[in-house]
């Protein structure tokens, strides 16, 4: 009887051990299954992200290509237009007292609509004379460019009449919006500074030896840091510009 009882206990222990092993095996299988499922979901998400990135990249490449094609077409159109507008211009410049002829094509943009208060307005001949003086003023470093610099220079100028005047103000008549320069005529009159309008801001910028259009320049009478010979040459040029401004007729009398 004791032997049978001992075998029964052994069988029971073996059965329990087998049951535990079965549960452990089932748990391992479940964990493995979950891991496989998780890996599959992760791979699926990763695949979706990669696909989204590829679509986004394709869209960006298409936009870049479209923009490049548009830029090429615009450049071709601009080149054709520029070729029609380009004209050879002979520019004689004074460099270190020696006349140097610089022949190069200068792009001229069509003159825009002039502001209503562009008075006095220099004609073609007067404008050429004044722009030549502006170029020499730039070379002599007696030129102020742009509204900010011109405002500052006029602000500190004398409010008393002088002959010749302390400065000459040359304003582009095709400025838009007009409010940028609308205050300058009255400001100049308060400081007894003669002013005149020229038709093109592009030509005014070129005369001032800049690559950008210029709304206004101020030609100064001062001769600081000049030799005696340079002073004499510049004073003659300045007097000539003053006479050109005086000869420019006004459409409306000053009230």
C-alpha positions in Angstrom: 0.0 0.0 0.0 2.8 2.4 0.8 4.4 1.8 -2.6 1.2 2.6 -4.4 0.7 5.8 -2.3 4.3 6.8 -3.1 3.7 6.3 -6.9 0.6 8.3 -6.8 2.3 11.3 -5.1 5.1 11.1 -7.8 2.5 11.0 -10.5 0.8 14.0 -9.0 4.1 15.9 -8.7 4.9 15.0 -12.3 1.4 16.1 -13.4 1.8 19.5 -11.6 5.3 20.0 -13.1 3.9 19.2 -16.6 1.0 21.6 -16.0 3.4 24.4 -15.0 5.7 23.6 -18.0 2.6 23.8 -20.3 1.6 27.2 -18.8 5.1 28.5 -19.2 5.2 27.3 -22.8 1.9 28.9 -23.5 3.0 32.2 -21.9 6.2 32.1 -24.0 4.2 31.5 -27.1 1.9 34.4 -26.3 4.7 36.7 -25.6 6.4 35.7 -28.9 3.1 36.2 -30.7 2.6 39.6 -29.2 6.2 40.5 -30.1 5.7 39.4 -33.7 2.5 41.3 -33.9 4.2 44.4 -32.5 7.0 44.1 -35.0 4.5 43.8 -37.8 2.6 46.9 -36.7 5.9 48.8 -36.3 7.0 47.8 -39.7 3.7 48.8 -41.1 3.9 52.2 -39.5 7.5 52.6 -40.7 6.4 51.7 -44.2 3.6 54.3 -44.1 6.1 57.0 -42.9 8.6 56.1 -45.7 5.8 56.2 -48.3 4.6 59.6 -47.0 8.2 60.9 -47.1 8.6 59.7 -50.7 5.3 61.4 -51.7 6.4 64.6 -50.0 9.8 64.5 -51.7 8.2 63.9 -55.1 5.8 66.9 -54.6 8.8 69.1 -53.5 10.8 68.0 -56.6 7.8 68.7 -58.8 7.4 72.2 -57.3 11.1 72.9 -57.7 11.1 71.8 -61.3 8.1 73.9 -62.0 9.6 76.9 -60.4 12.9 76.4 -62.3 11.0 76.1 -65.6 9.1 79.3 -64.7 12.4 81.1 -63.8 13.9 80.0 -67.1 11.0 81.3 -69.0 11.0 84.6 -67.1 14.7 84.9 -67.7 14.3 84.3 -71.4 11.5 86.9 -71.6 13.5 89.4 -69.6 16.6 88.7 -71.8 14.5 89.3 -74.9 13.0 92.5 -73.5 16.4 93.7 -72.3 17.9 93.0 -75.7 15.2 95.4 -77.2 15.9 98.1 -74.6 19.7 97.9 -74.5 21.4 100.8 -76.2 25.0 101.7 -76.5 25.9 104.7 -74.4 29.3 106.5 -74.5 30.2 107.5 -71.0 33.2 109.8 -70.6 34.4 109.9 -67.0 37.0 112.0 -65.3 39.4 109.7 -63.4 42.4 111.3 -61.6 42.3 114.2 -64.0 42.5 112.0 -67.1 39.5 111.6 -69.5 38.6 107.9 -69.9 36.0 106.8 -72.3 34.0 103.8 -71.0 31.8 102.3 -73.7 29.2 99.9 -72.4 25.6 99.1 -72.9 23.3 100.6 -70.2 19.9 99.1 -69.6 17.3 101.8 -69.6 13.9 101.1 -68.1 10.9 103.0 -69.6 10.3 106.1 -67.5 7.2 105.7 -65.3 4.5 108.1 -64.6 5.8 111.4 -63.2 4.5 112.7 -59.9 2.1 115.7 -60.1 4.4 118.1 -58.2 7.5 117.4 -60.5 8.1 121.1 -61.0 10.6 122.4 -62.2 11.2 119.5 -64.5 14.4 119.4 -66.5 14.1 118.7 -70.2 16.3 116.1 -72.0 19.2 118.4 -72.5 19.0 119.9 -69.0 18.7 116.4 -67.5 21.9 115.2 -69.3 23.8 118.3 -68.0 22.7 117.8 -64.5 23.3 114.0 -64.5 26.8 114.6 -65.7 27.3 117.0 -62.8 25.9 114.4 -60.4 28.5 111.8 -61.7 31.4 114.2 -61.2 30.0 115.0 -57.7 30.0 111.3 -56.9 33.6 111.1 -58.1 34.5 114.1 -56.0 32.7 112.6 -52.9 30.4 115.6 -52.5 27.2 113.7 -53.1 24.5 112.5 -50.8 22.2 109.7 -52.0 18.8 108.6 -50.9 16.0 110.2 -48.9 17.6 109.5 -45.5 21.0 111.0 -46.2 19.5 114.0 -48.1 17.0 114.7 -45.2 19.9 114.7 -42.7 22.1 117.0 -44.8 19.3 119.5 -45.5 18.3 119.5 -41.8 21.8 120.7 -40.8 22.1 123.2 -43.7 21.8 126.9 -43.1 18.5 128.7 -43.3 20.1 131.8 -44.7 20.3 132.7 -48.4 23.8 132.1 -49.9 25.2 132.6 -53.4 26.1 130.1 -54.6 23.8 127.9 -52.5 25.2 125.3 -50.1 23.8 122.4 -52.1 21.6 121.4 -55.1 18.8 118.9 -54.7 18.0 116.7 -57.7 14.8 114.6 -57.4 13.6 111.7 -59.6 10.1 112.5 -61.0 9.0 108.9 -61.5 9.0 107.8 -57.8 6.1 105.7 -56.5 4.7 106.2 -54.0 5.0 110.0 -54.3 4.9 110.5 -50.5 8.6 109.4 -50.4 9.8 112.7 -51.9 6.7 115.0 -51.5 8.2 116.9 -48.6 11.5 117.7 -50.2 10.5 120.8 -52.3 9.2 122.6 -49.2 12.1 121.4 -47.1 14.6 122.7 -49.7 12.9 126.1 -49.9 13.1 126.5 -46.2 16.9 126.2 -46.4 17.3 128.1 -49.7 18.5 125.0 -51.5 17.5 125.0 -55.2 15.9 121.8 -56.4 14.9 120.3 -59.8 13.3 117.1 -61.0 14.7 114.7 -63.6 12.5 112.2 -65.4 14.2 108.9 -64.5 15.3 107.4 -61.1 17.3 104.8 -63.0 19.4 107.4 -64.8 19.8 109.3 -61.5 21.1 106.2 -59.8 23.6 105.5 -62.7 24.8 109.0 -62.6 25.4 108.6 -58.8 27.6 105.6 -59.6 25.2 103.1 -57.9 23.6 100.0 -59.3 20.2 100.8 -57.9 17.6 103.4 -58.9 17.9 106.5 -56.7 15.0 108.7 -55.6 17.0 111.9 -54.7 20.6 113.1 -54.5 22.1 116.2 -52.9 25.1 117.8 -54.6 27.2 119.7 -51.9 29.2 122.8 -52.6 31.9 121.9 -50.0 35.4 121.2 -51.2 36.9 119.5 -48.1 39.9 117.2 -48.7 40.5 118.5 -52.2 43.6 119.9 -53.7 43.7 123.5 -55.0 43.3 122.2 -58.6 40.4 119.9 -57.7 38.7 122.8 -55.8 38.9 125.0 -58.8 37.6 122.3 -61.2 34.7 121.4 -58.8 33.7 125.0 -58.2 33.4 125.6 -61.9 31.3 122.5 -62.3 29.1 123.4 -59.4 28.5 126.9 -60.8 27.5 125.4 -64.1 25.0 123.1 -62.4 23.5 126.0 -60.5 23.0 127.9 -63.8 21.3 124.8 -65.3 18.9 124.6 -62.4 18.1 128.4 -62.6 17.4 128.0 -66.3 14.9 125.2 -65.8 11.4 126.8 -66.2 8.6 126.3 -63.7 5.1 125.4 -64.8 3.6 127.0 -61.7 4.8 130.1 -59.9 5.8 129.8 -56.2 3.2 131.4 -54.0 
